[in-house]
Amino acid sequence: MVSSFNLEKLTSLLQDFYTVTRIRITVFDEGFQEIAAWPRERAPICQLIRRNPQACSRCVSCDKLACQRAAGRQDTYVYPCHAGLMEAIMPLRLGNLTIGHLLFGHVFSYPDHGTGWEEIRRKCADYHLPEDELKAACYASPIVSREYLLAASHLLSAVASYLCMERMATLRLEDLPLQIDRYIAAHLSEESLDAGALCRHFQIGKTTLYKIAKESYGMGIAELIRSLRVKKAQGLLAENPEIPISQVADLCGFQDYNYFITVFKKATGLPPRRYAREKG
């Protein structure tokens, strides 16, 4: 997939985020390459850690792994990096396609500087960094509370939605992942919709389809189809609580009534009829 970003508008948005949160924010494209950030320079503690080639390599791997883990989520993924600093990442989606990621990081989220210093020193021990410099960088880092971190992660999610809504991120080409996404949406109610049907229609192998699914959707094709069918069922039940469950199952591509109930309950935590009563 080839994504395109309006860098002027994007940078302005990143500056606004930083002004509000004082947390550095970065945009990665779908290939996990950094394309924009504000401030442009990393925090001093990260600059120090990245001076070590091994640590720098771990930083790059950590960012890429986080992007991959976040791709299958609907909410912001908050996690500690390999060096002990907190980060958060949110996929940028057009439809069901992941076209990039928003990430903020280098957050010193500890109850006090002493606790954070001990943890970061332990995690960075193998990098043989100058201990006095690392300690000074830790104590110079502003402490960010857990509550503030979570609030900033929620704002990150809103920024991601706004970014796509305002067309700061778009697709340049009518490529295969987008065609597959639209085909699934158009044929979601058909029981025959599965990986085999997609391979036949687009004349591609299952290995290619699997790779596209993992890179573009963060999950396998079968899982994606089930997820979209359940979401469609949720919408139908919420809009019309009295609709027969068998009709919902049929409209969402589930010919097996009992299987539909099992899948729906596993995904939502509620059987369909109870869901309709509580959400309708």
N, C-alpha and C positions, 0 to 999 in steps of 0.2 A: 504494500500500500504506500502511496506517496501523499503525504500531507503537506499543506501549505499554510504558513502563518504570516499574519500581518504584523511584522516585527515592530513597527512604530506604535501601533495601538497596544500591542502585547506588552512592550516595555513600559508604557505608561500605566497599564494595569498592574504590573509587577511593582512599580514604584509606589502606587497607591497602597498595595498590600503591605509593603515594607513600612510605609509611613504609619499605618495603623498598628501593625504588630511588632515592628522592629525585628522581624525574623526574615532572613534571606530566603528568597523563593526562586525556583529554577523551573524551566520548561524543557522537557525532553521530547524528541519526536518518537515515532513508533519504532525506530531502530535503536532506542536508548541513547541517542546522541544529544548532548546538551546544545540547545539552540538559543537560549536567552536566560538571563538571570539578573536579579537586582538585590543588593548591590552586586556589581560585577566581580568584586573580589570576595573570596571566602573569608570567614571569620579567622582571626589570628591563630586560634587553636587548631583549626583545620589546615591552615597553611603550614603550620609546624609539623603536623602529623604527615602530611603529604610530601614533605621533604624526603622522607624515607621511601625508596622505590617499592619496597614490599607493602608498606602501609598504603601508598598511593594506589597500587594495584588492587588491594583489598577494598579501598573506597569505591573504585569503579565497579568492581564485582558486586559490592553491597548495593549500589544504586540500581544496577541491572536486575539483581535478584528481587529487590523491592518492587520494581516495575512489573516483573512477572507475577509476583504474588498479588499485587494490587489489581491486576487485570481482571480477575474473576470476582472481584468484590463490588458491591454497590455503594459502600461507604468509604470514608477515608481510612487508609491503612497507616496506623501509628506504630512505630517500632524503634528499638535502640539500634544504632549502627554498630559496626564491629569495634569502634573505639570508645563506645559508651555514651555517645551523644544521641539525643532523641531527634527523630525525623518523622515526617508524615508525607504520604503520597496519595494522589487522587488521579485516576485515569481520566483522560479527555475522550469523550465518546460522541460519535455521530451515529445515531441509531444504536445498534448493538456493536459497532466497530470501535476498537480502541485505536485512536490516531495519535496519541501522545500521552504525556504524564505531567502533572504539576507536582513539584516536590519542594517542601521546605525542610531545612535541616540546621545542623550545628547548634542545637538547642541544649543548653546546660540545665537540665531539669532534675535537680537534686534538692533535698531539704536544706543543705548548707554546702559551702565550698569544700570543707574538709571531707565530707562523705563523697562528693563527686570526684575530688582529686584522688582518693584512694581507689575508687572504682576504675577511673580512667587510667591511672598508673598501672593497675593490674592488667587491664585489657591491652595496653600498649607496651607491655614489658618486652615482648619479642622484637619490637621495632628498634630498641636501643636508642631512644630519643634522649636528648639532653634533659635530665630530670629537672634541673632548676628552671629551664625554659618552659617545660611542659607544666610544671606546677604554677609558674607565674601566669601562663595562659589560662589555666583553669580558674585561678583566683580572680583573673581579670574578666572572666565571662559572666554576664548577667544571669542571675538565677531566675528561671522561668518555672512557675508553679504548675502542677499537674492540671489544675483547673484552667489556667491560661493556655496551656498547651492544647487541651481539648477544644477550647473555644476557638483557637486559631485554626485547628484542623477542620472545624465546622465551616469556618469562613473560607478555607481552602476549597471545600466542596462547592460552595456557592460561587466562588471565582471560576472554577472549572466549568460549571453550568453556564455562567454568564459569558465566558470566553467563546464557547461554541455557539451560544444563542446569538451573539453579536457578530458571528462569522469571522472572528479573529483567527479561527482555525477551520480549515475546509479541506476537502479532497480535491486534488488537482486532476485526477484521472478517474474515469468510470472503470475501475479495475475489478478484478475477479472477486475480492472479498466483499465489495459493495454489491455486486451482482448477486452473490450468494445470499447476502443479508436480505436483499429485497425479495429474492425467490422464496426464502423461508417464510417471510412475512406474508407473502401472497398465498402460500400453500399450507399454512399452519394447521388448518382444519382437516387436512387430508391424512388419513392413517398411513398411507404409503410414503409419507415424507420421512426419509431417513438418510443416512450417509450414502447408501447404495444409490438411492434415487438422485441425490445431488451429484454423485460421481458420473452417473449416466448422462444426466442433463448437461453438465459442463464438460464432459469428456476428460475427466482428470482421474488420477489414481487416488486410492484411499490415503496413501502416505502424504500426498500433496494436500488433500483436504484436511487431514489431521494437523499438518503444519500451519495451514491458513487459520484453522479454528483456534489453535493454541496462541498464535501470534496476534490474531485480530479480536478474539472474543475472550481469551483467557480460560477456555474450557473446551471440552470435546463437543463435536456436533450433536451427539445424542443428548448430552447434558444441556446444551443450549436449547435444543428443541423442547425438551421437557420443561425447562425453566420458562420459556416463552409461552408455552401452552398453559402452565399454571398461572402465569401473570394474566393471561387472557381470561382464564376461568375466574380469577379473583375480581377482575373488572365486571364480568357478567353477573356474578353473585352480589357484588356491592350495588350495582345499578338496579338489579331486579331480584330481590331476595326470595321471591316466590317461584322463580323459574325451576322446573324439574331438574334434579341433579343429572339425570340421564341425558337430558337435552344439552346441558352444559358440557358434559363429557363428550358428546358427539360433536358439538360445535368447536371443541378445542382439539379434535383429532384423536380422542381416546375412545376406541370402540369397546374396550373392556371396562365396564362400569366399576368393578371392584378394584382394578388396577388404578383407575383414575383417583378413587378415594384414597388408596394407599399413597400414591405419589403426592397428591394434594396435601394430605395430612403431614407427610414427612417434610414438605417444603414450607408449610405455613404454621404447623403445630396444632392445627384445628381441622376436623372433618369439614367437608364442604357445607353441609346444612348449618352447622354451628357458626361457621365463618359468615354465612349469609345473614344469620340472625344478629351477630355482633357488629358486622360492618355495614349492613344494609340500612 
